[in-house]
Amino acid sequence: MKTTRYFEERVLRKRPYIRREWCEKALRQPLRREVQPDGRVRYWILVAERAQYLRVVTLEDSITVHNAFFDRNFKG
Protein backbone atom coordinates (compact mmCIF):
# COMPACT_ATOMS: atom_id res chain seq x y z
CA MET A 1 0.00 0.00 0.00
CA LYS A 2 1.37 3.37 -1.01
CA THR A 3 1.03 6.13 1.62
CA THR A 4 1.94 9.75 2.16
CA ARG A 5 4.39 10.94 4.78
CA TYR A 6 1.47 12.64 6.55
CA PHE A 7 -0.36 9.30 6.84
CA GLU A 8 2.70 7.52 8.24
CA GLU A 9 3.82 10.23 10.66
CA ARG A 10 0.56 11.84 11.76
CA VAL A 11 -2.44 9.63 11.09
CA LEU A 12 -1.06 6.31 12.32
CA ARG A 13 0.56 7.95 15.32
CA LYS A 14 -2.63 9.79 16.29
CA ARG A 15 -4.89 6.79 15.53
CA PRO A 16 -2.87 3.64 16.27
CA TYR A 17 -6.06 1.53 16.23
CA ILE A 18 -6.38 1.99 12.44
CA ARG A 19 -5.14 -1.11 10.65
CA ARG A 20 -3.45 -1.02 7.27
CA GLU A 21 -5.47 -4.02 6.09
CA TRP A 22 -8.69 -2.03 6.63
CA CYS A 23 -7.33 0.76 4.43
CA GLU A 24 -6.33 -1.73 1.75
CA LYS A 25 -9.78 -3.31 1.84
CA ALA A 26 -11.42 0.10 1.50
CA LEU A 27 -9.51 0.69 -1.73
CA ARG A 28 -10.28 -2.79 -3.11
CA GLN A 29 -13.92 -3.19 -2.00
CA PRO A 30 -15.47 0.13 -0.96
CA LEU A 31 -19.09 0.46 0.06
CA ARG A 32 -18.96 3.91 -1.49
CA ARG A 33 -16.43 5.95 -3.47
CA GLU A 34 -16.61 9.72 -3.88
CA VAL A 35 -14.32 12.29 -5.52
CA GLN A 36 -13.80 15.47 -3.49
CA PRO A 37 -13.75 18.91 -5.17
CA ASP A 38 -9.95 19.02 -4.72
CA GLY A 39 -9.55 15.73 -6.63
CA ARG A 40 -8.83 13.50 -3.66
CA VAL A 41 -10.91 10.34 -3.42
CA ARG A 42 -12.88 9.08 -0.41
CA TYR A 43 -13.61 5.40 0.21
CA TRP A 44 -15.77 3.90 2.95
CA ILE A 45 -15.98 0.40 4.41
CA LEU A 46 -17.77 -1.07 7.39
CA VAL A 47 -15.32 -2.43 9.95
CA ALA A 48 -17.53 -5.15 11.40
CA GLU A 49 -15.46 -5.82 14.50
CA ARG A 50 -15.88 -2.17 15.55
CA ALA A 51 -19.35 -1.69 14.02
CA GLN A 52 -18.12 1.61 12.52
CA TYR A 53 -17.51 3.03 9.07
CA LEU A 54 -13.93 3.82 8.11
CA ARG A 55 -13.26 6.61 5.64
CA VAL A 56 -9.99 6.37 3.72
CA VAL A 57 -8.85 9.35 1.65
CA THR A 58 -6.37 8.98 -1.20
CA LEU A 59 -4.57 11.51 -3.33
CA GLU A 60 -5.83 12.21 -6.84
CA ASP A 61 -4.11 9.03 -8.10
CA SER A 62 -6.65 6.89 -6.15
CA ILE A 63 -3.74 4.78 -4.87
CA THR A 64 -1.78 6.80 -2.30
CA VAL A 65 -3.48 6.77 1.13
CA HIS A 66 -3.36 10.19 2.79
CA ASN A 67 -5.87 9.96 5.66
CA ALA A 68 -8.11 7.46 7.46
CA PHE A 69 -10.59 7.80 10.29
CA PHE A 70 -13.87 6.45 11.59
CA ASP A 71 -16.67 8.54 10.09
CA ARG A 72 -19.47 9.01 12.62
CA ASN A 73 -21.71 10.78 10.11
CA PHE A 74 -21.63 8.19 7.32
CA LYS A 75 -24.89 6.33 6.81
CA GLY A 76 -24.26 3.08 4.96
Buried (B, 14 or more C-beta within 10 A) or exposed (E): EEBBEEBEEEBBEEEEEBBEEBBBBBBEEBEEEEEEEEEBBBBBBBBEEEEBBBBBBBBEEEEBBBBBBBBEEBEE
